[in-house]
Amino acid sequence: MPGHFTFDSSTAVRAEDGARGAAKLLRTLLAPATGLPLPTSTTGTVVIVLDPYLRGLGSEGYGLTIAPNAVLLRAARPAGLLNGVQTIRQLLPAEALSPRPVAGVPWRMPCGQITDVPRYRWRGAMLDVARHFQPVSFLRRFTDLLALHKMNTLHLHLTDDQGWRMPVSAYPRLTEVGGVRSRTLLGPADSDQYDDTPHAGAYTAGQLRGLVAYAAERGVTVVPEIEMPGHARAALAAYPELGNVPGRQLDVWTRWGVCENVLGVHDGVLEFCRTVLGEVMDVFPSPYVHIGGDECPATEWESSPVALRRTTELGLAAPKALHGWFLGRIGAFLLAAGRRPLCWAEDAGALPPDFTVMPWRDTEHGLAAARRGH
């Protein structure tokens, strides 16, 4: 289709019920560079329509028709309209991505027809703010870039051995103590070079709720990750009673790699995990909650009287089997709350059947999990 459609000061947007979020996003994204108001009008030449009968487009697909005198964006679901808005932005000159006003640019895009349906339902990126804290402004910018590339999931890794960034009102020391490490290792895990600079940071619940809303407006779901029962050194530094050695005081880990300090398996630990995840679910409405589950050495359990007693009571072959038992208990809690537990698969070993699995070390681990029905 020859020609162009041009956005100018007279361009208005027509959006019916269910499409106003997409119209708002279009204004939000184009205003910084173009300065165009793009008001809502019943006679607008940019028409955004939510049509549930367009089932062939799925939950995120859209149809976009661009003519010289009008633009029509249609989708069956709001997420599809949000994706279509990003395409409109991409079809404009590159200056449309500027965060500041740009003068002298004709804000036009080529005419044509696009039908766009994503190949994959989960299109995401993980951001590890546990090891390297990033301010909320960075998280929002990261979310903007995900949405621009039509990625729909921000996997936010909030806790690890090297830092705890998630606020939990019932356990304030998690961020007060666990959110600060004394120094950071430079280079790989076997390095002995440090920067000797404290590294600290934590979010407020309000900041994270704001991020969730900001992401949702752009079609991005924020999936939280709270590591357990391994990768828990920061939590153990804050609350030593969660560990396997009574009276021991640990610091927030300053190294990389796999730490042998893991959560204990006594009832108080399970209650801690349920309380933490309860607050996590209050902040993050994502259907998935990631609990890590990988790189959990059994060294401490093998010498802990409490863990050995638990192993015997449960009739397990060895303390190492407490890993699957622990994940099963936590997974059941999430399922009862209407969420889906998510964890890493680091080998071909069995995991509780209701878990969704992410392989990270070897694709064969994912295939093995899929064959078991995950």
N, C-alpha and C positions, 0 to 999 in steps of 0.2 A: 504494500500500500504506500504510494508516494506521499510526500509532504511531512509536515511537522505540526505538533501541537505546542503552543507557547503559553507558559504561565506568565501572567503580568498582573498589574494592580487591580484589574477588573475580574480576575479569575476567582470564582467561588466554588464551594464544594456542596454537593447535595448528598446527604447521608441520612438514611432512614434508621429506624430502631435497630439496634444490634450492630450498626456500622459506624456509630459516632466515635467509638474508640479509635478506629482506623483513621477517621477524618482528623481527630485530634493529633494522632501520631504524625500524619502527613504535615500538618501545620508546625508541629514541634520540630520535626526534622529539617524542614525547608526554611523556616524563618531565620535562623542565624545567618545563613549565607545570602539568601535572596531578599530578606526584609518584607516579603509578601505576606499580607494578612490572611489570605485564603479563608474568608468568612464562610459560614454555613448559609446556604440559601436554597429555597425550593426551585430556583431556576439555575442553579449552579451547573457549569459545564463539565466539572469533574464529578462523576456520579459513582458513588460507592454503595453497593447493594449486597445485603446478606440474603441469600436465597437457599433455604434448606433443601430444596428439590434438586440442587446441583450435587447429588450424592457422588457422582463419578469423580469429583474433585477431592473426595476424602475430607479429612479434618483440617488439612493444612494447604491444600491446593487452591488455585485461583485462576480466573480467566481475566485477561486484560486486553481491552480493545482501545487503540489510540487512533483517532481520526483528526483531521485538521481543526475541527471546531468542537470536539468533545472527547472525553476520556470516560470509559466505563470499566470499573473494577468490580468483579463479582466473585463470591465464594459461598460455600455452604456453611462455613463456620468462621467465627471471628479471627481465628489464627491464620486462616487463608488470606483474609483481607490485610492483615498485618504484613504478611509476606509480600503481597502485591504492592503495598506502600513502599517497601524496600526496593522493589524492582523499579517503580517510578523514579525513586531517588537515584538509582544506578543508571537509568537511561538519560538522565539530565547531564549536562556538562560536569566534569570532575569537580569544578569549583563549588558545586552544590554540597560537597562534603565539608566545606570550610566552616570552622566554628565562629568566624567573623564575617561581617558584611563584605560582599564582593561586588564591585561596580563594573558596568560595561559588559556584562555577560548576558546574552539572550538565553533565557531559561526555557529551552525548548527540547523536545524529545521526538525521535522519529516515529512516524505512524506505523502501525502494524498490529498483529494479533498474537497473543502469547497465552498458551495453556501450560501451567506449570504445576506439577505434582511431585512432592519429594519422594526419592527412592527409599530413604531410610526414615523410620519413625523416631529414632533417637539420634540426634546430631548434636554432639556436645564437646565441651572442653573442660578439663579439670584445672582449677587454679589452687595451688597449695599456698594458703596464707598462714598455715601453722608454722612452717619453717621460715618463711619470709613474709612478715606482716605487710599488708598493703592497705592504704587508706581507702575509705569508701569512695572517694572520687575516682580512684584507680578501678575499683570494682564496677562502677557505673560505666566508665569508659570501656572496660573489657566487655561488659554486657552490650554496649552499643555496637562493638565490632562483631560480636557473635550474631546479633540480630541482622546487621548489614549483610552478613554472609549466610543468612537464613539457617543458622544453627539455633536449636531450640532448648538447649540445656546447659546451664552453668553448674558444674559439679564443684562445690566449694568445700575444700579440705580444711576443716576448722581446727582440728586437734592432732597432736602427734607428740613424740618424745621431746621435741625441741620447742614446743609452745602450745598454749591453749588459748584460743581466741573467742570462743563462744561464751557469752555471759549466762550464768546459771544462778538465779537469785538464791536458791537453797544452798549453794556452795560458792560463796564469793571469792574464796582463795584460789579457785581454779584460774581466774584471770589475774587476781592480785599477785599471786605467787607463780602460778603456772604460765602466766603470760609474759614472763621475763626470764631470759637466760643471760648469763654473765658475759658470754663471748660466743663467737661463731667460728667454726672450723673453716679454714680457707683451703679450697681444693677438694680432692676426693676423700673418701672415708678413712683411708690409711695415712692421711697427711698428719703432721704434727705442728702445722702452722695455724695460728689463731689471730683474729683481728683485735682481741682484747677490748671489744666495745660491747656494752650491754645492748641487747636487742629486745624490744618490748612492743606490745600493742595488743589491744583487744577491742571488740566492738560492743556497742550497747544493743539491747534488744530493739530499741527504736530505730537504730541505724540499719539493722538487718531486716526489720519489717519494711523499712523504706526501700531497701534494695529489692526485696521480693516484689513489692508493688511496681517499682520502676521497671524491673525485668518483665513482669507480666504485661505491662503496657506495650512491650516490644515483642511479645510472643515467646519469651524465654522463661523457663521454669528453673528455679534455684534448688538444687538437690544438696542437702547438707551431708557432710561426712564427719562422724564422731568415732574415732578409732577405739576399738576394744576387741579382745582383752589385752592384746599387745599394743605397741606404740603408745604406751600410757605413762611414760616417765614424768611428763609435766603434771599429770593428775596426781601421781604418787608424790611428787615434790610438794604439792599443795596439801594433800591429805594422806599422810603415811599409812594410816590405818587401812587403806584400801589395798595394801601390798601383802606380801607373803612373809615378811620378816618383821615381827613386832619391835617397835621402838626405833627402827631404822629411819634416818632422815636422808633423803636423796635431794640432789639439785635438779633443776631442769637440764636436760642433756644438752651438751655442747658439741657432740660429735654427730656424724652421719652414720648410716648403716642400721644394723639390727641390734636393738638393746635387749638384754636378757631380763630386764625388770618389767614384769607384767602384773596385771591386776590379779588379786587373789580370787578365790572361788567361794568365799563364805557369803552368808546371806546378806550381810551389810553391803557388799560390793554389788550384788544384784539389785538391791534397793537403790543404791547410788545410781546405777546405770538406768534404771527405770525412771528415776526422778529427772536425771539429765535429759533423757530422750523425751520425757513428757514436756519439758520446757522447749526443747528443740522443735517438737511438733506444734507447739503453740505459735512459734515464729515462722516456721516453714510449712506451708500447706502442701508441698510436693507429695505425690502419691508414693514416692520412693524415699527411704531414709537409709543412707549408707553407713554401715558400722565397721568398715575396714575389714577386720578379721584375719588379716594376713600377717606373716612374719611374727609368729607368737612362739618363742622358744618355751619348752616345758621344763627348763632347767630348775627354776625356782619351785615349781609344783612338785618336782621329783624329790625335793628335800623339805617340803613344807608339811608339818603334821596335819594341818587342816586340809590341805589338798589331798594328801594320801588317805586321810579318813574319808573324804568325799569320794575318792576313787573307789574305795572298798564298798562304801554304802551304795553306790550306784552300780556296782558290779562291772566296772570298766576294766579293760585289760591292762591299762597303764595310765599314768597321769596325763600323758599326751592326749588321751581321748577326752579329757575335760574340755578341750578346745571346742569340739563339736557340741558337747553338752551345753557349754556356756552360750554359744551362738544360738542353739535351739531355744533356750530360755528367753533370750533377748528377742529373737525372731518372733516367738509366740506373743510376746508383749506388743510388738509393733503390729502384728496381724490383728490382734484383738482391738487395737486402736484404729483399724481400718487402713493401715499403711502396709507397704510392701518392703520387706528387708532386702537390702542389697549389700553384697560383699565382694571382696577380691578373691579370685581363684589363683593360687600360686602353685598348685600342683594338681594332680588328677585325683586327689583324695576326696572322700565323700563329705558333703556339707548337708545341713538340714534341708529337706526336700522343698520347702516353701521359699527358699532364698532365690533371688535373681543374682546371677553371677557375672562379674567382669573379669576376664583374663587380662593380665598385664605383663606376665613374664614370657608366656609361650601360648601361641594360638591353640596348641593341642590341649591345653588345660580347659579352654573354652569348649572345644569339641567334646571332651570327656564329660564335662558338666551337662552339655546339651543332650548327650546320649543317655544321661541319667534322668533326664526330664526337667532340668532347670530351665 
